[in-house]
Amino acid sequence: MKNFISTFLSKKTIAKSNKGFTLIELLVVIGILGILAAALIATIDPFEQLKKAQDANVQNVAVEFNDAMIRYYTSHNALPWAVDSACASAVGSTAGPSSNVTLGNPSVISSCLTDLVTEGEIKAAFTTATNVLTSIIFQGTANSVTACFHPQSKAILRDLNTKYDPNTLTITSGCVSQTSSGVTTCVWCTE
């Protein structure tokens, strides 16, 4: 019996000492996880993801502005510059801005956008996002408006709506070939 107990205890001691991982095994596992994490970060490209998020934010604001203008036109049968003289002077004409106007321009915010806020077409907080509004340019006529921005992310650079000349906000050719290098002179627009 004594022999059985000593054999049992020695087996238990051996089994107990083999339960954990060795330092080498832990270091190998940590090294493999580090390589996988580095490969994942390189694949995801966090800077591109940030640019995509910023572009999506500006894109949403441009679309919201354009939609607010359309709703205003629907209820007034005219755009704000045809109704409000302060807005007309901010954009340069009662017929609408024939050259680019930046939404971040204080005179546009205080006149044209105020008309949209007053009519309930956009919320007052819309005018406080000046860092986004300065990225948006627009042009218009007596009955239409186009809002655009310069995309930063590769995904929006390749978008089908990134085909407008930044000066005239009209469709131009050559944007697709320019996006392959990551640089484009074209802007994304919503009409």
BELHU-V187039 format. One line per field, one symbol per residue. phi: phi as a letter, one per 30 degrees, with the letter a starting at -180 (. if undefined). A space follows every 10 residues. Layout:
phi: ???
//
This chain:
phi: .ddddddddd dddddddcdc cddddddddd dddddddddd ddddhedddd dddddddddd dddddddddd dddddchade ddccdddddd cjaddjddbe bcdddedddd cddddddedi dbdddedddd dddddccbba bdbabbcbad dcdddddddd dcbcdddchc dbcjdddddd dicbcccdbb c
//
